[in-house]
Amino acid sequence: MIFSDFTEGVVYFKDGTRTAAFLNYDTYEEEMIFKNGNEVLALASPELIASIKIEDRIFEWLEGDVFLERLDSTPVLIYKRNRNQLISKGKGTAFGGVSNTSSVQPVNNLPRGYDKQTSELTINEDFELKPDNLYYAKEKTSFRSLTSQNEFCKVFGGNKKEVAKFIKTEKLNMQDLNDVIKIIEYCKNNQ
């Protein structure tokens, strides 16, 4: 979850109406959830939502149940897809050890996200959630993923070969916000 607990927020609908609720964002399932009494539910029909404000953070709908967080504090307006991947820490072995190379016996699947990808779970295997965030830019009414140097060049300009060389030379990670900002600034300065 993004917030440590359900936090009061406001859902703004495209028809101009709004409603207050206790909200949180599940970064594994990639869905906005809310608390209704003792029940935890996912927002229905997210395509009808213009934006969601929780504390000082704004979220906009991307697709399926996925919402992007608007990052106003950056030099250029970009959006963050807050998500986590389930990663194995290793399988239990003899004498209480853990190994990533032990034979894995799948016993169940854990579905996730709007596209219902699954993660296999096994007996005596320990898992952890690792951040796997993506960044987007907004063009008019649609979002463009910033996952390759080609996408950066399409949105912000710049020569593809020079941008690729810059990313490689500087060893930049397109999942790190500071590195994404460096790539955007490089693209804008080298159009």
C-alpha angles and dihedrals in degrees: 000000000000095000124047090235139002106295130200111258142156127244112209114201126209090242090063098257123120139192135196121229143154102263142179135169120238106216094193098050089031096224139121110245133189138195118242106182104303094339125096113209137175119240111263121223097010090178087075091060121096095190145327125225120202114175103317095331125103125206128193128193118255108173140313104000094327121122126189123216114231111229106207094166093071123091089246124035107255134159130230124216102211107209141145133207123216107238127187116239088195141281124279115259136182119308093019096295127141127224133183090200100055118116109270121222109197113217103167145359127235111210118213142182132007092296090053097233111176136223118207116234123203138190115271093006121132121214136191134189115243123192112254101173125173130199131222139188123213121232111188102305101342135072126233120206116234097211101122139034088249091060092049090052093048092053104033104020128238137125112294095219094047092047091049090050091048092051092048096043094047092041091230123183116217089208093060115086095215091051092047089054090049090053092048092049091048091051093049093047094047103047 
